[in-house]
Amino acid sequence: MLQVAFIRENKEIVLNGLAKRNFKDAEMLIDEIISTDEIRRATQTELDDVLAASNTLSKEIGQFMKFGEHQKAAIIKQKTVLLRDQSKILTDTLNEVSDALQELLYLVPNIPSEKVPHGKTPEDNEVVFEHGEIPTLHKNAVPHWDLAKKYDIIDFDLGNKITGAGFPVYKGKGARLQRALINYFIDKNAAAGYIEILPPFLVNEASGFGTGQLPDKEGQMYKCEVDNLYLIPTAEVPVTNLYRDILLKESELPILNTAYTPCFRREAGSYGAHVRGLNRLHQFDKVEIVRIEHPKNSYAALEGMVEHVKDILNELKLPYRILKLCGGDMGFTSALTYDFEVFSTAQDKWLEISSVSNFETYQANRLKLRFKNSEGKNELAHTLNGSSLALPRVLAGLLENYQTEDGIKIPAVLIPYCGFDLIK
């Protein structure tokens, strides 16, 4: 969430940033925020004056009572009653206006970094890196959903029977390969200095608002209505919320965490080849990396996260590319995002497997995540996160790119984790 003071003092910067996002009715919303804040500040000033006057009168009452001037004290007490009633009205008004201002601020996305390219659609994203040779497959090569059925390693129909579309059942070597990927990703992240966390898979509303999933993505989240809890769409939510309402020491930065969790998203509602098989699911496994950084270091940290994900994909020997997302394709809370895509040879298309983002102070302001800087002042930290990695499309890429006439080969780096080198 943007700070209201920043919006008030940098209106043109905010409007230019929102224009880069192609955000509709930006000026109307920003003007409403500024006018609501003016009412809030005026009400606060009036309330402070009333409370100060009441405090002064209370001292006078004490003096009159001390010298036995009860009649004068009684007259002033009548004035304090009026001030007390006035302060209650002003307090109620202040709370209402503050709540209205908060709701308006929730509607404003983050301001894009200067590094973000202009554009409206995914076609305007900028390819900044590409690596690996796209393999030439044998003439009988098929997409991963056919491989899953042929080798009986993923059963989409059984998942549909148990739960519904988008909830696959992994079987035999498919389940072992899934577990191998999770352990491999966690080990790589731990070796890079990330501390492993095993968080809850359900979060409360405060956590959803803290990282920006609420109210922006409420319709995409599964909600347990009775308990007012949400199934997590990513480990980013519970892990980043570990630091909600926390004042850190500057020496504690940076903080690096990694977590494996299942993820739950209602967004997989469309049909067709582009969402077939593992391409889009309601439930999937993902390993996440989260960083809490000093503002001076956050963009260097972002580049380090990009290099870390590149190292994993290089070891898996998958062809991939990195995109810098344009303003119109960025997530609501992000200031700068890099997307990783692996090439699916059997589908002849690129599949997104990771997003690595810097949120600057946007999440930290919602979370009240601060640190005490070298001058002894409280300062908002920067938060970052990335997929390292999301499993479904990585698995799809592995199955399709490593298929041979004799079976599906296993990348050398995964063999110690899964205990076999071929699915046949």
N, C-alpha and C positions, 0 to 999 in steps of 0.2 A: 504494500500500500504506500502510495506517495504521501509525504508529510504535507499537511495543509499549508504550513509556512512556506514550503518550497513552491507549492502551486501558486500561492498568493504573490510571492516575490519573483517568480520566474514564469509568468503566464505564457509568454510567447514561446519559451523553450518547451513548455509542456504541450502547447498546441502544435508546435512543429513536430514534436515526437509522436503525438497522436495521429497527425496527418501522415507520418511515415508508416504508421500501422493501418492507415485507411479507416480509422475509427470514426464512425458516423456521429453527427451532432456533438462533436467535441466541445465547441465553443459554448454551446448552450449548457452543457453539463458543467464545464469549468466555471462559467459565470454563476451558476446556481451554487456551486461549492463556495465560491468566494463570497457571495452575498449571504449565504447561510452562516459562514464563518464570521462575517461582520456582525450579524445578529448575535451569535454566540459570544463574541468578545464584548459587545456592548452590554449584553445581559450580565456577563461575568463582572464587568466593571461596576455596573449598577448594584449588583449583589454585594460586591466587596465594600462599596460605599455604605450600603445599609448596615452591613455587619460591623463596619468600623464605627458608624454612628451609634449603633446599639451597644457596642463595647464601651464607648465613651460615656454614654448615659449610665451604664451599669456601674462605672467607677464613681460617677457623681452620686448615684443612689447610696453607694457605700459610704461616701463622705458625709452625706446628710444624715444617714442613720447613725454614724459614729458620733455626731454632735447633737443627736436627739431631734433633728428637724424632720419629723416623720411626715408632716403635711407636704413639704416640698418633695420628699422622697416618693410619696404616693402619686403626686402629679407626674413626675418623671417616669414612674412605673407604667402609667397609662400610655406614655409615648413609646416605651419599649415594647408594649403589647402590639401596638400598631406596626412597629418595625419588625417584630417577630412574624406577624402575619404577612407583611410585605416580603420578607426574606423567604418565607415558605413558597409564596407564589413565584418569586424569581428563581428559586432553586428548582421547582418543578418545570418552569419554562426552560431553564438552562439544560436540564436533563433531556427534555424533549428535543431541543435544538441540537444538542450534542449527539444524540442518537440519530437524528436525521442527517447530520453531517457525516457521521460514520458510515451510514448506509450509502450515501453519495460517493464517498471515497472508495468504497468497495467496488464501485462500478468503473473506476479508472484503471486501465492496465498500466504496466510498467512503461517507462520511457525507454525506447531503444538506444543502445549505444551508438556512437558515431560510426562504429565499424559495420553496423547493420546495413546491408544494401537495400535500396528502394525496390519495391515490387508489391504485387497484389496476390499472386498465386504461387504454388510450389514450382511452377515453371520458371519463376523469376529468382529462385534460389541460386546461389553462386557455388559452383564446384571449385573447391580450393585444393583438393588432393585426390589422387586416384592411384591405386596400387594393386598389383597382382595380375596374373594372366588369367583370362577367362578360359577354362578348359574346353577342349573339344570332346564331346560325349559320344558314346557309341550310338549306333543307329536306332537301337531299341530303348534309348533313354526316355524316362517318363518323369512327371512331376512328383513331388514328395508324397502327395496323398495316395498316389498309386503305389509308390514304394512302400509306404506304411502298411498298406493292405497286403501287398505281395509278400513282405517279410514278417507280417503279423507283429508289428512293433508299436503301432498307434491305431486305436480303434475309435473312429469318429462316430460310427453308428451306435456303439455301446454307450459312449458318453451322452449321446442324444437320448438314448433310452433311459439312462439313469437320471439325467438332469435336463438336458436340452442342447440345442446347437451351441457350439462354442465352448464345450467342456469335454475335451478329448480324454480318453483313457490310454495311458502309456503302459506297454506290456513288455515283459521279458527284457531283451536287449535295448528296447526303446526306453524303458524305465531306467535301466542302468546307465545308458548314455545321458539321459536327462540329469541323473544324479551326479554323473562324472563332470558334466559341464558346470553344474552349480559349485562343486568342490574345487574344480580348477579355477573358476573365476574368483571365488573367495580366497584361495591360496595366493593367486596373483595380486589381489588387492592387499592382502595382509603383508605380502613381501614388499609392497610399495609403501608401507607405513600406515595403512588404514586399520583401525581397530574394529573388530567384528562385533556387531550388535545383533541380537535376536529380539526384535520388538513385537508388540502385540499386532495382530492382523485386523483389529477393529480400533477405530478412533472416535473420539467425541467431536462435537461441533466446533469447539474451540480449536482443536488441532486442524480441522479442515479449513477453518478461516485463517489459521496461522500461516499455512503454506500457500493459500490462495486457491485451493480446490473449491472452496465455498466462498461466495455463492456461484462462482463462474461455471463450475462443472457439476453442480448438484444433480442434474438430470442424468449424468453419466455414471453416478456412483450408486452402489447397492446400499440401501438403508434398512436397518433393523428398527422399525417404527416404535415398537414397545419400549426399547431401551434407548432410543434416540442415538444410536451408534451407526457408524458407516464402515463397510468393508473397505480396506485400503486399496486405492488404485495403483499405488507404488510405495516402496519403502521410504521414499523421500518424506512422506507425511509423518509417520511416527518418529523417524530418526531425527529429522530437523526439529520436531517439537520437543525432543529431549531438552532443548536449550531455550524453550519458551519461558519468558519472565526471568531470565538469568542475566546477571551482571558478571561478566568474565574479567579476569585480569589480562592485561595485554600480553603477558608472558605465557598465557595459556593458548594463545593463537599460534599457528593454525590448529584446528581440530579436524581430524580425518576419521570418518566412520565408513564402514561397509556393512551391508546387510543383505541376506537372502530372505525373500518373502514370496508367497504367492500374491498375485495381483488380480483385482476384480474390477471389470469395467462393463457397463451396460451398453457401450457404444457400438458393439458389433451387431448391428441390426440389419445391414444390407446383405444382398445376395450377389452371386456371380463369382467368376474365377479370381477376381482381385481380393476376395475375402475367403477363398476356399482353403480347406485344410488348416494349416498353421498360420496362414497369412494374417488372420485377425480372430482373436478369441475373447470370450468373456472371462475366462480364468487362465492365467499363465504364470510361469515362474520367471523371476528376474532378480539379478544381483545388482545392487545400487551402491554408488559411492557418493558421499555427502561431505562437504567441507564448510567449515566456518572460518572465515579469513579476515585479516586486517584489510581495510579498503585499499591500501597502497599495494597490496600483493595479490588481489583477487584475479586480475587478468593474467598475470603470470601463472597463477594456480590453474586457471582455466586451460591455458595452453598445455600445462603439465598433465592435466586430465585427458586432454585430446591425445597426447603422446602415449599415455598409459593404455588407452583403448586401442590405439594403433598397434602397440606391442602385442596385445592379446590376439588381434586379428592376424598379425604377421605370423604368430606361432601356429595359429589354426590354418594358415595358408589358404585363406579365402580371399577372392578378389573383392575389393571394397573401394568406396569413395567417400569423401567428406564434403558436406554441403554447409555453407554459411547461410542460415535462413534469412529471407528477406522480411521486411517489416510486416507485410500482409500475411505471412505464414508462421509468425512467431507465437509461442505460447503466451498466455495472458500475463504471467508474472515475470517473464524473462526479459533481460536487457540485451543478451546476446546468446544465441544457440547455434551449436554445430550438430548436424545430424550425420550419423554414419549409416551407410547403406551397403549391403552385401549383394553381389550379383547372383541371382538365381538362374543358372544356365538352362535348366529344363523349362522354366517359365519364361525365359528371355526377358527378365525385368529386374529392376533394382528393388530391394526390400529394406525398409528402415529397421535398424536393429539397435540404435542407441541415439539418445539426445543428450548432449553435454551443455549445461547452461550456467551462466552467471546471472543471479538475480539482483546483484548489488544490494541495496538496503531495503528492497521492496518487501521481501518476506520478513526481514529482521524488524522492520517497523511494526508489522502486524504482530510479530512474536514478542516484541519488546526485548529483543536480544541485543544486548549492549556489552561493551567492554570499557574499562577505565583506561584512557590513553595516557601517554607520558606526561601530559599537562594536568592529569588528575581529573579530567572531564569525562563524562559518560558519552560514548560515541556508538552509533549503530554499526554492527558488524556487517560483513558481506556474506551471503550464503550462495553455495554452488552445489549442483548435483549432476549426476550422469548415470546412465545405464552401463553396467560393466559386467555382464551384458543382459539384454532381454533374450530369453531362451528360444521362443517359438521360431522366429525367423532365422536365428543362427542355426538351429537344428534343421530347418528347411533347406538352408544353404548347404549345410554339411551333407545331408542326404542326397541332394540333387547333384552337387558338384563332385562328390566322391563316389558316385555310383559307377560300377563297372559291369561287364557281362557276368562276372563271377560273384558279385555282391557289392555291398557298400563298405568301402575302406574307412578306417578310423584314422584321423590325424595322429601323427606320432606322439604329440604332446598329450593326447587324451588316453592313450593305451594304458599307462600305469593307473589311471583313474577308473577305467571301466573293465579292465582285465581281458579284453579281446581286441583283435585288430581287424576283424571283418564281420559284417552282418550278412549271413547267407542262408 
